[in-house]
Amino acid sequence: MDMIRNKPFNDIQIGDSASLTRTLSRKDIQLFAIMSGDVNPAHVDEEYANSSQFHHIIAHGMWGGALISTVLGTQLPGPGTIYLKQDFTFLKPVSLGDNLIVTVTVTEKQAHHRVVLDCTCVNQLNETVISGQALVKAPAEAIARPRASLPALELKEESSARYQQFMTMAKGMRPLKTCVVHPVDANSLAGALEAASDSLIVPILVGPKARIEQVAVDNQLDISGIRLVDTPHSHAAAETAVKMVSSGEAEALMKGHLHTDELMHEVLNKDYGLRTGRVMSHIFALDAPSYHKSLFLTDAAINIRPNLAAKKDIIQNAIDLVSALTNNTPKVAILSAVETVEEKIPSTLDATALCKMAERGQITGGLLDGPLAMDNAISSEAAKSKGILSQVAGDADILVAPDLESGNMLFKQMRYLSGIEGAGIVLGARAPIILTSRAGGPATRKASCAMALVFQRKREGATR
């Protein structure tokens, strides 16, 4: 067992020293910023840092100080040490990839178990980057403790690089004039405003004026200059917004703080709704950092028990979106509980028929395979272990759930057990519908707006 041992005061000699070696990584900087709250752009903003006097990102000064504390608390004197005083002189910056040797050396022993130690951090060029002096109270008795096993940490950006790709594609495109339906909570209102600030949408806020204005005040959100259409409640907001899109007054819908079925009821209204000849369906773009590329899930929000014809449209909607966002031929995994055709499991029969429909040109633009179980849809190792030879297995772009229940549970398991976000839109209507979970934050809503913008502008280009 790995043990941490101290050196009691009576055993400490002048000249005793201890050290550790650490290489600065970007993760070290990010973790220190999260822990301390110090987001000085010199440490976390590469664009700013490149224009600074150092011309690159540097470590927080106290990151080196924390390493000195580590040596004092775990080696010399070690467990039982009480930190009393410390001074530092920062001589040179510490840059990404720098290899530091951190050393403490005993220079003086005083009454009451006090010990003075010189402290230095030296880089790989033998340059002293930090020097200082520590005063500690050393332990009186020998202590040996098992080294604590710390949890593994995985850093996840609030707005992932994959979502950032959507934002990059949307740059320069004319923003979507978008009715934001019933934005009476901070998430939905802030998400719309952030999307507007990035020129993704031109928002029209549709809902109870007094409630929207109060949310803005309570959360210090500036809605001055933004059109606000007053309605008495959420149902009226949905009806008004759909009519505005149907008449051409707006180009898209964005769900605020209301139930999906309340909004979709108006979208499907035969008198003024947004129906086309295709079934409408929802597609999540999953921010799954452990997967090797962008991953999409459909349908987890609209179609409860889709039949074969509906599944055909659900798949086509997803292919059209992913093709627009990636400029690639999407690989579509049609999910079931197993990867073999089983008469007693209807979803395996549907999957088989859908693959044949794609072969006959009834579904276009994608490469389909199914039935596939979840493991072999996203894991090449799982597919290989089951002897599955497929261009889709282990490399899927799109996951097609058998029904809404399984798709919705799959997404919520990802969201609440693994922290995976999901930007989402509904396709198959005459206009894109930006529809995220009500618990989704502003960054997710902004990514959803970027998806809708790219899809809509590319669709317009294809029809000209």
ABEGO torsion letter per residue (X at the ends): XBBBBBBBAAABBBGBBBBBBBBBBAAAAAAAAAAAGBABAAAABAAAAAABAAGBBBBBAAAAAAAAAAAAAAAOAEBGBBBABBBBBBABBBBBGBBBBBBBBBABBBBGGBBBBBBBBBBAAGBBABBBBBBBBBBABBBBBBBBBBBBBBBBBABBAAAAAAAAAABGBBBBBBBBBGBABAAAAAAAAAAAAAGABBBBBBEBAAAAAAAAAAAGBBABGBBBBBBABAAAAAAAAAAAAAAGABABBBBBBBBAAAAAAAAABAAABABBABBBBBBBBBBBAABABBBBBOBAAABABBBAAAAAAAAAAAAAAAAAAAGBBBBBBBBBABABBBAABAAAAAAAAAAAAAAAGABBGBBBBOBBBAAAAABAAAAAAAGBBBAABGABABBBBABAAAAAAAAAAAAAAAGBBBBBBBBGBABBBBBBBAABBAAAAAAAAAAAAAAAAAAAAAAX
